[in-house]
Amino acid sequence: MTSSLRPRVLTGAVTAFGLSIGMIMASGALSPASAATWPTASGSQAVTSTISVSGTKDYGMLRLYGSGDLGTGSQDEDQGPILELAPGAVVKNVIIGSPAADGIHCLGACTLQNVWWEDVGEDAATFLGSSSSNVYTVNGGGAKEASDKVFQFNGAGTLNVSNFAAQTFGTFVRSCGNCKTQYKRTINLNTIEATYKGSRIVGINTNYGDSATLKAITIVGDTSKKMIPCQKYIGNNTGAEPTTNGTGADGTYCKYAASDITYK
């Protein structure tokens, strides 16, 4: 969590991402792994105030980037998102450019399909909502340059992330460690490529009964194995920085086998 500013290119560059996992193309089909590259934007659109989305919205690989109040490029946790999804909303085939503000907020269950972040702002996406039945789904896509988190899980329910690549980040998925209202959260990660530098794949709160299941995780460029697959914390609702509570698979909170983590 930081309030520091860092310079950003207005719309971000579209470059090869170098993924070894499959990419979900604009058509929704899974491409061969060898063909996976950072997508080319069909155009760019400045966003000066948060766009509310309900139902299903397919952006056809349009790049959205912050401008005006959403264009400061700050790490302020109170800034608005580019997109705010109503419960049940689906967003497909969009590139969140730079500045990215606070990315995407899901107010309840949501689906993000083939969404790419060129330069993450505070967080790429934040998942909200108080119902334990909420299911948040991220399928396909990628994110780069997340100095803090890629995905912030503040609400209740289950977050499923699959076929996704992250490059240069703090924590890939974090169950909120100090939200005013806390919940039990379930996180399932499947077919994730994490390219170093990165500190943690997932962080969960054992005292609230969180769990994280990791499958087919590929860690690239981390020859010293510094990246922590699963970090456990003692969360709180006071706003204090949570304390750590160990790392590694335990079958209850952090669920994975050694074979689920591959280093390249």
ABEGO torsion letter per residue (X at the ends): XBABBBBBBAAEBBBBAGBABBBBBAAGBBBBAAABBBBBBAEBBBBABBBBBBEBBBAGGBBBBBBEAAAAGBABAABBBABBBBBGBBBBGBBBBOBAEAEBBBABBBBBBGBBBABBBABABBBBEABAABBBBBBEEBBBGBABBABBBABBEBBBBBGBBBBGBABABBBBAABABBBBBBBBBBGBBBBOBBABABBBBAAAGBBBBBBGBBBBGBAAGABBABBBBBBBAAGBBBBBAEBEBAGAABBBBAAABBBX
